Amino acid sequence: MSVLGLDMDVEVSVSKGRVDAVIEIDDKVYVMEFKYGKCPPNACIEDKRMLFDTMLDDAMKQIIDKGYGTKYRGSGKTVYQAAFAFLGRDDIDLRVCQ
């Protein structure tokens, strides 16, 4: 993120835990949760998709259940909550909601 000129805060403390990463840009705040998982080396695309979906759902549920975006709601900025999932070194997926 530094290469892009963005300041990212990591492991930001909130009342119910720690947000993996937060980026504030002008009138926007991005609250991010990252999940890493492994699957068998020869997993088919359907198995990978199911694992991605589970990890993304878990990450978004964690953001919502722990109220990670609440800290920024009164700031006047639009808060985006983003979940990222990584499988090994080669696969990545994401989900974003406002």
Backbone as XML, in Angstrom:
<?xml version="1.0"?>
<chain id="A" units="angstrom">
  <residue number="1" name="MET">
    <atom name="N" x="0.821" y="-1.195" z="0.000"/>
    <atom name="CA" x="0.000" y="0.000" z="0.000"/>
    <atom name="C" x="0.867" y="1.262" z="0.000"/>
  </residue>
  <residue number="2" name="SER">
    <atom name="N" x="2.016" y="1.156" z="0.631"/>
    <atom name="CA" x="2.921" y="2.308" z="0.659"/>
    <atom name="C" x="3.345" y="2.720" z="-0.742"/>
  </residue>
  <residue number="3" name="VAL">
    <atom name="N" x="3.569" y="1.740" z="-1.612"/>
    <atom name="CA" x="3.960" y="2.024" z="-2.988"/>
    <atom name="C" x="2.876" y="2.826" z="-3.696"/>
  </residue>
  <residue number="4" name="LEU">
    <atom name="N" x="1.631" y="2.588" z="-3.334"/>
    <atom name="CA" x="0.510" y="3.314" z="-3.921"/>
    <atom name="C" x="0.280" y="4.666" z="-3.251"/>
  </residue>
  <residue number="5" name="GLY">
    <atom name="N" x="1.071" y="4.965" z="-2.233"/>
    <atom name="CA" x="0.922" y="6.232" z="-1.519"/>
    <atom name="C" x="-0.186" y="6.225" z="-0.490"/>
  </residue>
  <residue number="6" name="LEU">
    <atom name="N" x="-0.589" y="5.035" z="-0.056"/>
    <atom name="CA" x="-1.674" y="4.912" z="0.915"/>
    <atom name="C" x="-1.110" y="4.570" z="2.288"/>
  </residue>
  <residue number="7" name="ASP">
    <atom name="N" x="-1.669" y="5.192" z="3.306"/>
    <atom name="CA" x="-1.303" y="4.857" z="4.682"/>
    <atom name="C" x="-2.277" y="3.807" z="5.187"/>
  </residue>
  <residue number="8" name="MET">
    <atom name="N" x="-1.747" y="2.675" z="5.589"/>
    <atom name="CA" x="-2.579" y="1.599" z="6.100"/>
    <atom name="C" x="-2.222" y="1.352" z="7.558"/>
  </residue>
  <residue number="9" name="ASP">
    <atom name="N" x="-3.238" y="1.369" z="8.412"/>
    <atom name="CA" x="-3.052" y="0.998" z="9.811"/>
    <atom name="C" x="-3.385" y="-0.489" z="9.923"/>
  </residue>
  <residue number="10" name="VAL">
    <atom name="N" x="-2.566" y="-1.227" z="10.653"/>
    <atom name="CA" x="-2.801" y="-2.660" z="10.813"/>
    <atom name="C" x="-3.047" y="-2.991" z="12.281"/>
  </residue>
  <residue number="11" name="GLU">
    <atom name="N" x="-3.802" y="-4.077" z="12.483"/>
    <atom name="CA" x="-4.134" y="-4.531" z="13.832"/>
    <atom name="C" x="-4.701" y="-3.380" z="14.676"/>
  </residue>
  <residue number="12" name="VAL">
    <atom name="N" x="-5.698" y="-2.699" z="14.119"/>
    <atom name="CA" x="-6.333" y="-1.552" z="14.776"/>
    <atom name="C" x="-7.270" y="-2.060" z="15.871"/>
  </residue>
  <residue number="13" name="SER">
    <atom name="N" x="-7.050" y="-1.611" z="17.093"/>
    <atom name="CA" x="-7.883" y="-2.050" z="18.222"/>
    <atom name="C" x="-9.257" y="-1.397" z="18.178"/>
  </residue>
  <residue number="14" name="VAL">
    <atom name="N" x="-10.273" y="-2.237" z="18.373"/>
    <atom name="CA" x="-11.645" y="-1.777" z="18.548"/>
    <atom name="C" x="-12.175" y="-2.497" z="19.791"/>
  </residue>
  <residue number="15" name="SER">
    <atom name="N" x="-13.364" y="-2.161" z="20.206"/>
    <atom name="CA" x="-13.855" y="-2.695" z="21.474"/>
    <atom name="C" x="-13.955" y="-4.220" z="21.512"/>
  </residue>
  <residue number="16" name="LYS">
    <atom name="N" x="-14.177" y="-4.870" z="20.374"/>
    <atom name="CA" x="-14.359" y="-6.323" z="20.376"/>
    <atom name="C" x="-13.252" y="-7.079" z="19.651"/>
  </residue>
  <residue number="17" name="GLY">
    <atom name="N" x="-12.112" y="-6.450" z="19.469"/>
    <atom name="CA" x="-11.033" y="-7.170" z="18.797"/>
    <atom name="C" x="-10.087" y="-6.251" z="18.069"/>
  </residue>
  <residue number="18" name="ARG">
    <atom name="N" x="-9.482" y="-6.780" z="17.023"/>
    <atom name="CA" x="-8.534" y="-6.022" z="16.209"/>
    <atom name="C" x="-8.878" y="-6.183" z="14.734"/>
  </residue>
  <residue number="19" name="VAL">
    <atom name="N" x="-8.956" y="-5.047" z="14.052"/>
    <atom name="CA" x="-9.185" y="-5.029" z="12.612"/>
    <atom name="C" x="-7.844" y="-5.319" z="11.944"/>
  </residue>
  <residue number="20" name="ASP">
    <atom name="N" x="-7.840" y="-6.224" z="10.960"/>
    <atom name="CA" x="-6.583" y="-6.553" z="10.289"/>
    <atom name="C" x="-5.951" y="-5.321" z="9.648"/>
  </residue>
  <residue number="21" name="ALA">
    <atom name="N" x="-6.751" y="-4.511" z="8.931"/>
    <atom name="CA" x="-6.189" y="-3.338" z="8.271"/>
    <atom name="C" x="-7.271" y="-2.298" z="8.032"/>
  </residue>
  <residue number="22" name="VAL">
    <atom name="N" x="-6.865" y="-1.019" z="8.082"/>
    <atom name="CA" x="-7.763" y="0.100" z="7.813"/>
    <atom name="C" x="-7.020" y="1.105" z="6.939"/>
  </residue>
  <residue number="23" name="ILE">
    <atom name="N" x="-7.689" y="1.546" z="5.889"/>
    <atom name="CA" x="-7.149" y="2.604" z="5.035"/>
    <atom name="C" x="-8.177" y="3.722" z="5.015"/>
  </residue>
  <residue number="24" name="GLU">
    <atom name="N" x="-7.737" y="4.940" z="5.290"/>
    <atom name="CA" x="-8.608" y="6.114" z="5.199"/>
    <atom name="C" x="-8.133" y="6.958" z="4.028"/>
  </residue>
  <residue number="25" name="ILE">
    <atom name="N" x="-9.053" y="7.224" z="3.098"/>
    <atom name="CA" x="-8.756" y="8.041" z="1.924"/>
    <atom name="C" x="-9.848" y="9.084" z="1.803"/>
  </residue>
  <residue number="26" name="ASP">
    <atom name="N" x="-9.467" y="10.338" z="1.963"/>
    <atom name="CA" x="-10.413" y="11.450" z="1.826"/>
    <atom name="C" x="-11.697" y="11.169" z="2.612"/>
  </residue>
  <residue number="27" name="ASP">
    <atom name="N" x="-12.810" y="10.933" z="1.898"/>
    <atom name="CA" x="-14.101" y="10.753" z="2.558"/>
    <atom name="C" x="-14.500" y="9.280" z="2.670"/>
  </residue>
  <residue number="28" name="LYS">
    <atom name="N" x="-13.507" y="8.377" z="2.593"/>
    <atom name="CA" x="-13.786" y="6.940" z="2.655"/>
    <atom name="C" x="-12.889" y="6.253" z="3.674"/>
  </residue>
  <residue number="29" name="VAL">
    <atom name="N" x="-13.446" y="5.199" z="4.291"/>
    <atom name="CA" x="-12.672" y="4.341" z="5.192"/>
    <atom name="C" x="-12.883" y="2.898" z="4.723"/>
  </residue>
  <residue number="30" name="TYR">
    <atom name="N" x="-11.785" y="2.172" z="4.555"/>
    <atom name="CA" x="-11.847" y="0.767" z="4.164"/>
    <atom name="C" x="-11.400" y="-0.076" z="5.353"/>
  </residue>
  <residue number="31" name="VAL">
    <atom name="N" x="-12.324" y="-0.875" z="5.867"/>
    <atom name="CA" x="-12.050" y="-1.775" z="6.989"/>
    <atom name="C" x="-11.872" y="-3.171" z="6.381"/>
  </residue>
  <residue number="32" name="MET">
    <atom name="N" x="-10.708" y="-3.799" z="6.615"/>
    <atom name="CA" x="-10.390" y="-5.043" z="5.911"/>
    <atom name="C" x="-10.040" y="-6.182" z="6.860"/>
  </residue>
  <residue number="33" name="GLU">
    <atom name="N" x="-10.548" y="-7.336" z="6.515"/>
    <atom name="CA" x="-10.242" y="-8.561" z="7.243"/>
    <atom name="C" x="-9.673" y="-9.563" z="6.236"/>
  </residue>
  <residue number="34" name="PHE">
    <atom name="N" x="-8.561" y="-10.194" z="6.591"/>
    <atom name="CA" x="-7.888" y="-11.142" z="5.705"/>
    <atom name="C" x="-7.972" y="-12.551" z="6.288"/>
  </residue>
  <residue number="35" name="LYS">
    <atom name="N" x="-8.243" y="-13.514" z="5.436"/>
    <atom name="CA" x="-8.254" y="-14.919" z="5.834"/>
    <atom name="C" x="-7.331" y="-15.687" z="4.900"/>
  </residue>
  <residue number="36" name="TYR">
    <atom name="N" x="-6.575" y="-16.603" z="5.477"/>
    <atom name="CA" x="-5.663" y="-17.443" z="4.717"/>
    <atom name="C" x="-6.043" y="-18.899" z="4.933"/>
  </residue>
  <residue number="37" name="GLY">
    <atom name="N" x="-6.096" y="-19.649" z="3.872"/>
    <atom name="CA" x="-6.430" y="-21.059" z="3.985"/>
    <atom name="C" x="-5.626" y="-21.892" z="3.010"/>
  </residue>
  <residue number="38" name="LYS">
    <atom name="N" x="-5.594" y="-23.163" z="3.283"/>
    <atom name="CA" x="-4.905" y="-24.099" z="2.392"/>
    <atom name="C" x="-5.914" y="-25.109" z="1.881"/>
  </residue>
  <residue number="39" name="CYS">
    <atom name="N" x="-5.675" y="-25.585" z="0.688"/>
    <atom name="CA" x="-6.495" y="-26.664" z="0.153"/>
    <atom name="C" x="-5.556" y="-27.652" z="-0.533"/>
  </residue>
  <residue number="40" name="PRO">
    <atom name="N" x="-6.041" y="-28.838" z="-0.810"/>
    <atom name="CA" x="-5.177" y="-29.826" z="-1.455"/>
    <atom name="C" x="-4.581" y="-29.265" z="-2.748"/>
  </residue>
  <residue number="41" name="PRO">
    <atom name="N" x="-3.346" y="-29.627" z="-3.072"/>
    <atom name="CA" x="-2.678" y="-29.081" z="-4.256"/>
    <atom name="C" x="-3.430" y="-29.335" z="-5.557"/>
  </residue>
  <residue number="42" name="ASN">
    <atom name="N" x="-4.163" y="-30.408" z="-5.647"/>
    <atom name="CA" x="-4.889" y="-30.733" z="-6.883"/>
    <atom name="C" x="-6.376" y="-30.424" z="-6.779"/>
  </residue>
  <residue number="43" name="ALA">
    <atom name="N" x="-6.756" y="-29.508" z="-5.908"/>
    <atom name="CA" x="-8.177" y="-29.190" z="-5.718"/>
    <atom name="C" x="-8.767" y="-28.624" z="-7.005"/>
  </residue>
  <residue number="44" name="CYS">
    <atom name="N" x="-9.964" y="-29.054" z="-7.311"/>
    <atom name="CA" x="-10.647" y="-28.529" z="-8.497"/>
    <atom name="C" x="-11.181" y="-27.127" z="-8.205"/>
  </residue>
  <residue number="45" name="ILE">
    <atom name="N" x="-11.548" y="-26.438" z="-9.256"/>
    <atom name="CA" x="-12.015" y="-25.055" z="-9.119"/>
    <atom name="C" x="-13.262" y="-24.971" z="-8.234"/>
  </residue>
  <residue number="46" name="GLU">
    <atom name="N" x="-14.130" y="-25.971" z="-8.277"/>
    <atom name="CA" x="-15.344" y="-25.952" z="-7.441"/>
    <atom name="C" x="-14.988" y="-26.037" z="-5.960"/>
  </residue>
  <residue number="47" name="ASP">
    <atom name="N" x="-14.005" y="-26.890" z="-5.622"/>
    <atom name="CA" x="-13.567" y="-26.989" z="-4.228"/>
    <atom name="C" x="-12.925" y="-25.691" z="-3.757"/>
  </residue>
  <residue number="48" name="LYS">
    <atom name="N" x="-12.123" y="-25.084" z="-4.622"/>
    <atom name="CA" x="-11.506" y="-23.801" z="-4.282"/>
    <atom name="C" x="-12.578" y="-22.736" z="-4.075"/>
  </residue>
  <residue number="49" name="ARG">
    <atom name="N" x="-13.580" y="-22.708" z="-4.954"/>
    <atom name="CA" x="-14.653" y="-21.708" z="-4.851"/>
    <atom name="C" x="-15.412" y="-21.881" z="-3.536"/>
  </residue>
  <residue number="50" name="MET">
    <atom name="N" x="-15.686" y="-23.128" z="-3.147"/>
    <atom name="CA" x="-16.389" y="-23.380" z="-1.882"/>
    <atom name="C" x="-15.545" y="-22.903" z="-0.699"/>
  </residue>
  <residue number="51" name="LEU">
    <atom name="N" x="-14.245" y="-23.162" z="-0.740"/>
    <atom name="CA" x="-13.368" y="-22.725" z="0.339"/>
    <atom name="C" x="-13.276" y="-21.206" z="0.386"/>
  </residue>
  <residue number="52" name="PHE">
    <atom name="N" x="-13.122" y="-20.572" z="-0.789"/>
    <atom name="CA" x="-13.123" y="-19.109" z="-0.853"/>
    <atom name="C" x="-14.402" y="-18.546" z="-0.249"/>
  </residue>
  <residue number="53" name="ASP">
    <atom name="N" x="-15.552" y="-19.082" z="-0.676"/>
    <atom name="CA" x="-16.833" y="-18.572" z="-0.184"/>
    <atom name="C" x="-16.946" y="-18.697" z="1.327"/>
  </residue>
  <residue number="54" name="THR">
    <atom name="N" x="-16.522" y="-19.824" z="1.873"/>
    <atom name="CA" x="-16.563" y="-20.027" z="3.320"/>
    <atom name="C" x="-15.658" y="-19.023" z="4.032"/>
  </residue>
  <residue number="55" name="MET">
    <atom name="N" x="-14.450" y="-18.853" z="3.520"/>
    <atom name="CA" x="-13.506" y="-17.927" z="4.150"/>
    <atom name="C" x="-13.999" y="-16.492" z="4.056"/>
  </residue>
  <residue number="56" name="LEU">
    <atom name="N" x="-14.546" y="-16.099" z="2.891"/>
    <atom name="CA" x="-15.060" y="-14.739" z="2.735"/>
    <atom name="C" x="-16.256" y="-14.502" z="3.652"/>
  </residue>
  <residue number="57" name="ASP">
    <atom name="N" x="-17.151" y="-15.479" z="3.736"/>
    <atom name="CA" x="-18.299" y="-15.365" z="4.645"/>
    <atom name="C" x="-17.832" y="-15.224" z="6.091"/>
  </residue>
  <residue number="58" name="ASP">
    <atom name="N" x="-16.856" y="-16.041" z="6.490"/>
    <atom name="CA" x="-16.328" y="-15.970" z="7.858"/>
    <atom name="C" x="-15.706" y="-14.606" z="8.144"/>
  </residue>
  <residue number="59" name="ALA">
    <atom name="N" x="-14.944" y="-14.086" z="7.192"/>
    <atom name="CA" x="-14.290" y="-12.792" z="7.383"/>
    <atom name="C" x="-15.316" y="-11.666" z="7.479"/>
  </residue>
  <residue number="60" name="MET">
    <atom name="N" x="-16.327" y="-11.675" z="6.598"/>
    <atom name="CA" x="-17.345" y="-10.620" z="6.630"/>
    <atom name="C" x="-18.181" y="-10.734" z="7.904"/>
  </residue>
  <residue number="61" name="LYS">
    <atom name="N" x="-18.484" y="-11.956" z="8.317"/>
    <atom name="CA" x="-19.225" y="-12.159" z="9.566"/>
    <atom name="C" x="-18.431" y="-11.605" z="10.743"/>
  </residue>
  <residue number="62" name="GLN">
    <atom name="N" x="-17.130" y="-11.819" z="10.745"/>
    <atom name="CA" x="-16.277" y="-11.297" z="11.817"/>
    <atom name="C" x="-16.303" y="-9.766" z="11.828"/>
  </residue>
  <residue number="63" name="ILE">
    <atom name="N" x="-16.218" y="-9.148" z="10.662"/>
    <atom name="CA" x="-16.267" y="-7.682" z="10.573"/>
    <atom name="C" x="-17.571" y="-7.158" z="11.158"/>
  </residue>
  <residue number="64" name="ILE">
    <atom name="N" x="-18.671" y="-7.796" z="10.781"/>
    <atom name="CA" x="-19.992" y="-7.337" z="11.227"/>
    <atom name="C" x="-20.224" y="-7.665" z="12.698"/>
  </residue>
  <residue number="65" name="ASP">
    <atom name="N" x="-19.970" y="-8.918" z="13.094"/>
    <atom name="CA" x="-20.228" y="-9.335" z="14.476"/>
    <atom name="C" x="-19.400" y="-8.555" z="15.482"/>
  </residue>
  <residue number="66" name="LYS">
    <atom name="N" x="-18.187" y="-8.223" z="15.133"/>
    <atom name="CA" x="-17.312" y="-7.501" z="16.069"/>
    <atom name="C" x="-17.399" y="-5.989" z="15.896"/>
  </residue>
  <residue number="67" name="GLY">
    <atom name="N" x="-18.234" y="-5.538" z="14.968"/>
    <atom name="CA" x="-18.467" y="-4.105" z="14.800"/>
    <atom name="C" x="-17.223" y="-3.328" z="14.390"/>
  </residue>
  <residue number="68" name="TYR">
    <atom name="N" x="-16.391" y="-3.923" z="13.545"/>
    <atom name="CA" x="-15.146" y="-3.265" z="13.165"/>
    <atom name="C" x="-15.357" y="-1.898" z="12.521"/>
  </residue>
  <residue number="69" name="GLY">
    <atom name="N" x="-16.436" y="-1.717" z="11.773"/>
    <atom name="CA" x="-16.681" y="-0.432" z="11.117"/>
    <atom name="C" x="-17.292" y="0.619" z="12.015"/>
  </residue>
  <residue number="70" name="THR">
    <atom name="N" x="-17.804" y="0.218" z="13.175"/>
    <atom name="CA" x="-18.507" y="1.126" z="14.077"/>
    <atom name="C" x="-17.641" y="2.307" z="14.505"/>
  </residue>
  <residue number="71" name="LYS">
    <atom name="N" x="-16.381" y="2.064" z="14.718"/>
    <atom name="CA" x="-15.441" y="3.099" z="15.159"/>
    <atom name="C" x="-15.416" y="4.288" z="14.200"/>
  </residue>
  <residue number="72" name="TYR">
    <atom name="N" x="-15.740" y="4.060" z="12.937"/>
    <atom name="CA" x="-15.610" y="5.098" z="11.913"/>
    <atom name="C" x="-16.945" y="5.661" z="11.451"/>
  </residue>
  <residue number="73" name="ARG">
    <atom name="N" x="-18.058" y="5.141" z="11.981"/>
    <atom name="CA" x="-19.384" y="5.558" z="11.516"/>
    <atom name="C" x="-19.677" y="7.046" z="11.767"/>
  </residue>
  <residue number="74" name="GLY">
    <atom name="N" x="-19.207" y="7.615" z="12.837"/>
    <atom name="CA" x="-19.484" y="9.014" z="13.142"/>
    <atom name="C" x="-18.506" y="9.980" z="12.504"/>
  </residue>
  <residue number="75" name="SER">
    <atom name="N" x="-17.630" y="9.487" z="11.658"/>
    <atom name="CA" x="-16.580" y="10.327" z="11.073"/>
    <atom name="C" x="-17.064" y="11.150" z="9.888"/>
  </residue>
  <residue number="76" name="GLY">
    <atom name="N" x="-18.263" y="10.856" z="9.391"/>
    <atom name="CA" x="-18.754" y="11.542" z="8.204"/>
    <atom name="C" x="-18.220" y="10.921" z="6.919"/>
  </residue>
  <residue number="77" name="LYS">
    <atom name="N" x="-17.427" y="9.869" z="7.052"/>
    <atom name="CA" x="-16.862" y="9.198" z="5.892"/>
    <atom name="C" x="-17.696" y="7.959" z="5.565"/>
  </residue>
  <residue number="78" name="THR">
    <atom name="N" x="-17.692" y="7.572" z="4.303"/>
    <atom name="CA" x="-18.343" y="6.330" z="3.901"/>
    <atom name="C" x="-17.448" y="5.175" z="4.320"/>
  </residue>
  <residue number="79" name="VAL">
    <atom name="N" x="-18.028" y="4.200" z="5.011"/>
    <atom name="CA" x="-17.263" y="3.060" z="5.504"/>
    <atom name="C" x="-17.529" y="1.856" z="4.610"/>
  </residue>
  <residue number="80" name="TYR">
    <atom name="N" x="-16.465" y="1.315" z="4.056"/>
    <atom name="CA" x="-16.535" y="0.093" z="3.259"/>
    <atom name="C" x="-15.894" y="-1.021" z="4.065"/>
  </residue>
  <residue number="81" name="GLN">
    <atom name="N" x="-16.538" y="-2.182" z="4.056"/>
    <atom name="CA" x="-16.019" y="-3.344" z="4.768"/>
    <atom name="C" x="-15.633" y="-4.372" z="3.718"/>
  </residue>
  <residue number="82" name="ALA">
    <atom name="N" x="-14.390" y="-4.818" z="3.755"/>
    <atom name="CA" x="-13.893" y="-5.717" z="2.723"/>
    <atom name="C" x="-13.276" y="-6.963" z="3.338"/>
  </residue>
  <residue number="83" name="ALA">
    <atom name="N" x="-13.640" y="-8.110" z="2.769"/>
    <atom name="CA" x="-13.080" y="-9.390" z="3.197"/>
    <atom name="C" x="-12.209" y="-9.922" z="2.072"/>
  </residue>
  <residue number="84" name="PHE">
    <atom name="N" x="-11.043" y="-10.422" z="2.422"/>
    <atom name="CA" x="-10.105" y="-10.988" z="1.458"/>
    <atom name="C" x="-9.788" y="-12.418" z="1.864"/>
  </residue>
  <residue number="85" name="ALA">
    <atom name="N" x="-9.681" y="-13.281" z="0.879"/>
    <atom name="CA" x="-9.323" y="-14.678" z="1.139"/>
    <atom name="C" x="-8.163" y="-15.065" z="0.241"/>
  </residue>
  <residue number="86" name="PHE">
    <atom name="N" x="-7.217" y="-15.771" z="0.821"/>
    <atom name="CA" x="-6.046" y="-16.244" z="0.098"/>
    <atom name="C" x="-5.930" y="-17.748" z="0.275"/>
  </residue>
  <residue number="87" name="LEU">
    <atom name="N" x="-5.702" y="-18.443" z="-0.819"/>
    <atom name="CA" x="-5.443" y="-19.884" z="-0.770"/>
    <atom name="C" x="-4.010" y="-20.094" z="-1.235"/>
  </residue>
  <residue number="88" name="GLY">
    <atom name="N" x="-3.171" y="-20.497" z="-0.332"/>
    <atom name="CA" x="-1.773" y="-20.687" z="-0.710"/>
    <atom name="C" x="-1.188" y="-19.399" z="-1.243"/>
  </residue>
  <residue number="89" name="ARG">
    <atom name="N" x="-0.339" y="-19.500" z="-2.231"/>
    <atom name="CA" x="0.321" y="-18.323" z="-2.786"/>
    <atom name="C" x="-0.285" y="-17.862" z="-4.097"/>
  </residue>
  <residue number="90" name="ASP">
    <atom name="N" x="-1.155" y="-18.668" z="-4.697"/>
    <atom name="CA" x="-1.579" y="-18.374" z="-6.059"/>
    <atom name="C" x="-2.994" y="-17.840" z="-6.210"/>
  </residue>
  <residue number="91" name="ASP">
    <atom name="N" x="-3.861" y="-18.089" z="-5.269"/>
    <atom name="CA" x="-5.264" y="-17.745" z="-5.431"/>
    <atom name="C" x="-5.691" y="-16.676" z="-4.437"/>
  </residue>
  <residue number="92" name="ILE">
    <atom name="N" x="-6.500" y="-15.709" z="-4.924"/>
    <atom name="CA" x="-7.030" y="-14.649" z="-4.070"/>
    <atom name="C" x="-8.461" y="-14.343" z="-4.535"/>
  </residue>
  <residue number="93" name="ASP">
    <atom name="N" x="-9.292" y="-13.934" z="-3.586"/>
    <atom name="CA" x="-10.653" y="-13.516" z="-3.889"/>
    <atom name="C" x="-11.022" y="-12.454" z="-2.871"/>
  </residue>
  <residue number="94" name="LEU">
    <atom name="N" x="-12.045" y="-11.653" z="-3.175"/>
    <atom name="CA" x="-12.461" y="-10.636" z="-2.221"/>
    <atom name="C" x="-13.945" y="-10.375" z="-2.311"/>
  </residue>
  <residue number="95" name="ARG">
    <atom name="N" x="-14.474" y="-9.771" z="-1.251"/>
    <atom name="CA" x="-15.877" y="-9.379" z="-1.175"/>
    <atom name="C" x="-15.915" y="-8.021" z="-0.474"/>
  </residue>
  <residue number="96" name="VAL">
    <atom name="N" x="-16.687" y="-7.089" z="-1.003"/>
    <atom name="CA" x="-16.786" y="-5.746" z="-0.436"/>
    <atom name="C" x="-18.252" y="-5.394" z="-0.252"/>
  </residue>
  <residue number="97" name="CYS">
    <atom name="N" x="-18.562" y="-4.748" z="0.862"/>
    <atom name="CA" x="-19.902" y="-4.215" z="1.052"/>
    <atom name="C" x="-19.793" y="-2.898" z="1.813"/>
  </residue>
  <residue number="98" name="GLN">
    <atom name="N" x="-20.833" y="-2.118" z="1.727"/>
    <atom name="CA" x="-20.850" y="-0.817" z="2.390"/>
    <atom name="C" x="-21.783" y="-0.871" z="3.560"/>
  </residue>
</chain>
